């Protein structure tokens, strides 16, 4: 249960301290492809006084639900197959009790209803995204973009299916701070589009930190990749990008510094000489 243990251990930390535990959220990729793994959030973690998933998230109410959406987004985009125990799909507040039914009435409340819609969105996307499923047990299906930005508590990675020209870029922000103009390296040029954002209003988020329209790449090496784009990262949120094949503007090159004008060449100095008077009879035989 390495992935579940490390991931929940990381999420229980207050976001301000997560930078000191960055390895807990990245270590699973060291062994992810040694076997065909499942990523469980099982009944073992919501019984015996451990609390429900939502109870284990730090912060106020808004932050707890944002953390839970981020946790689920990270799980669905991580290599492997997901297992989510009942009640987690709408953020049940009580521990699992075999003597009681699930608290379905909670879905009448905005945040719980948002979690339910988010899980539905993730399920639909997972089913229809070859990059998340075709090579989920192969190292060829995963590449880090950046796993070392511990100071901002962010990670980013690429997922691939059989078609290498249709990757998915995933960027996670584990702090409650909005990251404007967050630059990420990308493998292909053109226009990228946001296909998932956990801060969407329908999911209980603010709806104010979305990346609308085409995200145009710049031809400049970043994170060891030939192109990059700047995005808006929501607080305690996850963003998923795809290359938009329908809108492929020319990739912009980084503006080069204008060369200084060459100094003007000095004009050739013309020396005037006095004409020599011909002597009388000169040239006559």
PyMOL commands that set and color helices and strands:
alter all, ss='L'
color gray80, all
select helices_A, chain A and resi 2-12+15-21+23-26+28-31+43-45+54-56+61-77+88-90+104-108+110-127+130-133+139-141+201-203
alter helices_A, ss='H'
color red, helices_A
select strands_A, chain A and resi 38-41+81-84+142-146+154-159+168-173+179-186+191-197+215-216+218-219+227-233+237-243+252-253
alter strands_A, ss='S'
color yellow, strands_A
deselect
rebuild
show_as cartoon
